[in-house]
């Protein structure tokens, strides 16, 4: 795979950064610092210089976080370069945005995506939403991969819950805490692994304390490598009540280990491998009661997770998918 990949200067553990690192390994990285998607003038100028410095006709993949908020910087290069944008999450779908800011970002994203030569989404449902919302003719879908992993032994088969997600409003930790409070009479513990937005983490911790769950819900921060593998290995059930996702890489990582899943907003990653929930506390609490109270339910969810495990994409397939999109830009 030849070409260039424009990515934000970010080392925060996230699905998007993992995708960029694993799927874009054959591309020449162009790292641009800035407070994307709403950068200052210096970051805008740096992005313009980076694009201006690339050779005529070069295929260029841009992370949507960098590109979609600044069409006035990106689109003037569309006549000279072969541009594709990878949308990890539509900008306006980030939870907690001021409505005026969301509308501004949405309009900027539409202008950018309509001007480039190809748009890539990481899930089929997300691609369909993106095409319909912005009036795009075609959106390519290149799903994230997973690495092969052994089946998770878990704990007692029931009570060890795991959530792997950044502690931000979009990931629904507040929903998770409220749902767990409704099943406090069942035996469980829950590990929440992921980097935290400080303000939102304070709110989540306050909710945990209010419900008297500090001894049962552990916000352990970001886990990497062997520590993350150990957290998955110890899990009996994976939970993720997200408000918005384009794929759900942590869900796929859980399914790759045969861990049952209760989640929302992740139809592409989940497939038939678990229960796709509406995303509210009452629905999640009801699903948790069924999990805790029924051995048959637990067995069915384990079987579904192990069946889905055999269907997941590999990172090699992801790399080939992106290569095919970039190769098509040359024609």
Beta strands, then each sheet from edge to edge (+ up, - down):
strand 1: 4-8
strand 2: 28-32
strand 3: 59-63
strand 4: 82-87
strand 5: 118-121
strand 6: 140-141
strand 7: 160-164
strand 8: 189-193
strand 9: 217-221
strand 10: 237-241
strand 11: 260-264
strand 12: 275-277
sheet 1: 2+ 1+ 3+ 4+ 5+ 6+
sheet 2: 9+ 8+ 7+ 10+ 11+ 12+
end
